[in-house]
Amino acid sequence: MKHVQEQDAQIARLINKADNIDGSHIMGKQVEAHDEVEMPIKQHDTEKDKSAKELQISSDGLIPMDQLKEFIEGTIRSKFEGSSRSSFTYSKPYTPRIDSLKMPMGYQPPKFQQFDDKGNPKQHVAHFVETCNNAGTYGDHLVKQFVRSLKGNAFD
């Protein structure tokens, strides 16, 4: 988790640096497309190998500005695309304790209004709680049932 946060911070710094370069001067010098920008390399060995294949890094640790921009855009794009796709590392959105809860004998789950990330999420939650309470479901059982009221992008 810490490694991901470090990468996010590094990406944010690089984006800010690229934005500042696009519309300004660095030390009184206009930056041109072929100029290079210093990129701190604090990555694990596998990421270094991957970066070396994708980017042309000089012996001074510099990469061309256009490659840096493409790298940042690609990283951001893959991060957003990855969040909309299902993942092999799916985990339930609640603790194992809640997962192990048994529904009461004879429990019939109510027909839930499906939420697909369109509409008002607060209204959906309020409607969900009321529907469950009317069916005799309270407390932690609500958490276990909530995923059944989601579909599409809201479930991802």
C-alpha positions, 0 to 999 in steps of 0.5 A: 500500500505504501508503494502505491502511495509513493507511486501516486505521489511521484505521478502527481509530482511529474504531472505538475512538473509537466504542466509547469513546463508546458506554459512557463520557463525553467530558469529563464530558458524556454523548454522545447520538445527535445529538452529533457526533464529529470525523473527520480527513479525510486522503483523496484528492480522489475519496474526499473527494467520495465521503465528501461524498455519503455523509456530511453533514459540517459546516463544522467537519469534524464528522459525526453519530455515527450516520452515523460508525458506519454509515460504519465498519460499511459500510467494514468489511463491504465489506472482509470481503465483498471478501476473500471474492469473487474479484477482477479484480486476481488475481495468482498467489501466487508469483513470476514466476520460479516461474511460468516453471518448466517441469515435467519432461518426462512429468510427471504431476501426482498426484491431490491431496487438496483443502483447502477451509479446513476441517480442519488446514492443517498436515496438508494441507501435510504430505500435499501435500509427501509426495504431491509427493515420491512423484511426484518433485516437489521444491523450487520445483515444489512451490510451483507445484503447491500451488494445485492442492490448494486449493479454495473459500475456501482458494483465494480 
